[in-house]
Amino acid sequence: MTDPRSGGDSLPEAARESRARSPVPPLSPLRVAVSGARGRVGREIVAALEADPGFECVAAADVDDDLGAALSGASAQVLVDFSVPTAAAGNALTAIGQRVRPVVGTTGIGDAAVTTLRGRCEAAGLGGGVIPNFALGAALLMWLAELCAGHFESCEIIESHHPTKLDAPSGTALRTAERLLEARRGRPFRHPDPRTETLPGTRGGSLGGAGVHSLRLDGPVADQTVIFGAAGQTLSLEHRTTSRTAFVPGVLAAVRAVVATERFYTSLEEVLGLPPAASLGRAMASSEAP
Ligand SMILES: NC(=O)c1ccc[n+]([C@@H]2O[C@H](COP(=O)([O-])OP(=O)(O)OC[C@H]3O[C@@H](n4cnc5c(N)ncnc54)[C@H](O)[C@@H]3O)[C@@H](O)[C@H]2O)c1
């Protein structure tokens, strides 16, 4: 079979040699738009896209800009959104309406919006994603926590963020609690409440018995600790983000993935192709049974 790239045997010898010597044409950079582009994370994403020859930042929109108009002139392939929870789903729908794949990093948009975006992407045959944490360490923390979930009776999740974060708990903490319960097939953790709570709220929130605590203070960017407890022992898994550059490689990987696969992603582990930890954890738990 003739290699279509060779041009067949009918080309003169000189032309064949010249074609063989010419370099392989570089892949075109992925055309990416950013909404929330003047925000703390948005600025990092725009800078990263501009620095990487594999990408081209074709639009950078913020609150006062007309995103629809910015996208229509830009032939963007992907919209990365790091804006505010009240705007992110609408921005993503605007993108889908123009056949631009949304990658939403904004947290706190709610499950119903995620379901809607998944449905709209799938109906349009477009990839997309809503990913509550793009930091590799946070993805691995959730994955490891899922592995552990069936082995311990109690669990407390503590997340710390900067004081201007709009939502609490963080999307990551909520998703971690949900995934731990899914890994336990809904079996709740033990969450003892004190007989007297002298300061109301001190025990934090609880999702299926997994305690969830939100710290808001100057200093942290986005930290999370998951503490498991069982008789006579605790296990702590901790992830700390010291700079917003931590989110960049995960965002770029998700941008590549949504274009390459046209799938809808809800976690960085899916983007990275990690095996499902919940089933591994359940297999470990059953092999421990007497
Ligand atoms: N998924 C992750 O890994 C991850 C990591 C960090 C932050 N976040 C989330 O990303 C979001 C942004 O975080 P941040 O720290 O950059 O916040 P920020 O307040 O610094 O930036 C938000 C930006 O969005 C802009 N904005 C407001 N309304 C808009 C609209 N309608 N359209 C477009 N832009 C609009 C604001 O003007 C601002 O520039 C938050 O929800 C945060 O929780 C997610």
The ligand as an ORCA input file, in Angstrom:
! r2SCAN-3c Opt
* xyz 0 1
  N     -10.684     24.118     39.678
  C      -9.586     24.579     40.290
  O      -8.534     23.906     40.344
  C      -9.596     25.955     40.925
  C      -8.425     26.511     41.428
  C      -8.486     27.813     41.947
  C      -9.672     28.526     41.928
  N     -10.798     27.919     41.442
  C     -12.063     28.637     41.344
  O     -11.957     29.508     40.207
  C     -12.774     30.653     40.426
  C     -11.942     31.905     40.225
  O     -10.952     31.964     41.231
  P      -9.978     33.221     41.353
  O      -9.222     33.024     42.606
  O      -9.221     33.425     40.086
  O     -11.041     34.398     41.544
  P     -10.886     35.938     41.204
  O     -11.935     36.641     41.988
  O      -9.474     36.362     41.355
  O     -11.229     36.014     39.643
  C     -12.509     35.905     39.122
  C     -12.563     36.727     37.853
  O     -13.814     36.498     37.194
  C     -14.269     37.732     36.712
  N     -15.683     37.680     36.423
  C     -16.743     38.033     37.203
  N     -17.896     37.847     36.536
  C     -17.562     37.386     35.309
  C     -18.304     37.024     34.169
  N     -19.642     37.139     34.140
  N     -17.647     36.556     33.071
  C     -16.299     36.482     33.077
  N     -15.531     36.824     34.129
  C     -16.155     37.268     35.224
  C     -13.867     38.746     37.778
  O     -13.892     40.069     37.282
  C     -12.469     38.242     38.111
  O     -11.502     38.832     37.254
  C     -13.374     30.473     41.823
  O     -14.636     29.860     41.719
  C     -12.391     29.518     42.499
  O     -13.002     28.795     43.553
  C     -10.786     26.662     40.946
*
